[in-house]
Amino acid sequence: MHLKRFQDAQPYEAPNHFGCHGLRLQGFEEGGPTNQWIGFSQFLPGGGAGPDSTPFEKVYVVLEGEMTVIVDGTETTLEPMDSCTIAPGEVRKIENRANHTCKMLVVIPYPPES
């Protein structure tokens, strides 16, 4: 078992994100997961990301607050304990349109090795 306490999570900057504070809960460390890493993102009101895509899938799980996910012009608002999968190459934009912070988990596979 690889234990990592929340107090030991390290911040990271996600590309093309704004109004966001990210912490890496698991991954990119000795003894951690070998297939994916897990981030904890806190988006301020008006914060978000994109539009952009990645060559690998992502899973979002909203823990608190709400997040609007926009894909192909369709807007879907995720509420606490809602989740979604963003497919590889799928262009998405996310926006916190609420007046409170959105807290969410992000599960992403490691980038392919070059």
C-alpha positions in Angstrom: 0.0 0.0 0.0 1.2 3.5 -0.8 -0.3 6.1 1.6 -0.1 9.8 0.9 -1.7 12.2 3.4 -3.6 15.2 2.1 -1.2 17.5 3.9 1.6 16.0 1.8 0.0 16.6 -1.5 2.1 18.8 -3.8 0.6 21.7 -5.9 0.8 21.5 -9.7 -0.1 23.9 -12.5 -2.4 22.5 -15.1 -2.0 24.0 -18.6 -4.7 26.3 -19.9 -6.5 26.4 -16.4 -7.5 29.6 -14.7 -8.8 30.4 -11.2 -7.7 26.9 -10.2 -5.5 25.4 -7.5 -4.4 21.8 -8.1 -2.9 19.3 -5.7 -1.5 15.9 -6.8 -3.0 13.3 -4.5 -1.3 10.3 -6.1 1.1 9.7 -8.9 4.5 10.7 -10.3 6.2 9.3 -7.2 8.0 6.2 -6.0 5.6 3.5 -4.9 2.6 5.4 -6.3 0.1 4.2 -9.0 1.7 2.9 -12.2 -1.2 3.6 -14.6 -2.7 7.0 -13.7 -2.4 9.9 -11.4 -5.1 11.6 -9.3 -5.5 15.4 -8.9 -7.6 17.4 -6.6 -8.7 20.7 -8.3 -10.3 23.6 -6.6 -11.9 26.1 -9.0 -12.9 29.6 -7.8 -16.1 31.1 -9.1 -15.4 32.1 -12.7 -12.5 29.6 -12.9 -12.2 26.9 -15.5 -10.1 25.4 -18.3 -9.9 25.1 -22.0 -11.2 24.8 -24.6 -8.6 22.1 -25.3 -8.1 18.4 -25.6 -5.5 15.8 -24.6 -4.5 12.5 -26.3 -5.7 10.5 -23.3 -9.0 10.2 -21.5 -9.8 12.1 -18.2 -12.4 11.4 -15.5 -13.9 14.2 -13.5 -15.7 13.6 -10.2 -17.3 16.7 -8.6 -17.0 16.5 -4.8 -18.4 19.9 -3.9 -20.0 22.7 -5.8 -20.8 22.4 -9.5 -18.9 22.5 -12.8 -20.3 23.1 -16.3 -18.6 20.9 -18.9 -19.0 22.0 -22.5 -18.4 19.5 -25.3 -19.4 20.0 -29.0 -21.7 22.9 -27.9 -23.6 20.8 -25.4 -23.4 22.1 -21.8 -23.8 19.7 -18.8 -23.6 20.8 -15.2 -22.0 18.3 -12.8 -23.1 18.4 -9.2 -21.7 16.7 -6.1 -20.8 13.0 -6.8 -21.5 13.4 -10.5 -18.8 12.2 -12.8 -17.9 12.2 -16.5 -15.3 10.8 -18.8 -13.7 13.0 -21.5 -12.5 10.8 -24.4 -9.0 11.1 -25.9 -9.0 14.0 -28.4 -12.4 15.3 -27.3 -12.3 19.1 -27.0 -13.8 20.3 -23.7 -14.2 23.5 -21.8 -15.1 23.6 -18.1 -16.5 26.6 -16.2 -17.4 27.2 -12.6 -20.4 29.4 -13.1 -21.5 29.2 -9.4 -20.7 31.7 -6.6 -18.8 29.0 -4.6 -15.7 27.0 -5.0 -16.0 23.7 -7.0 -13.8 20.8 -5.7 -13.2 17.9 -7.9 -11.1 14.8 -8.4 -9.3 14.3 -11.8 -8.1 10.9 -12.8 -5.7 10.9 -15.8 -3.4 8.2 -17.2 0.3 9.1 -17.4 1.4 10.6 -20.7 2.9 8.1 -23.1 6.7 7.8 -22.9 8.6 9.3 -25.8 
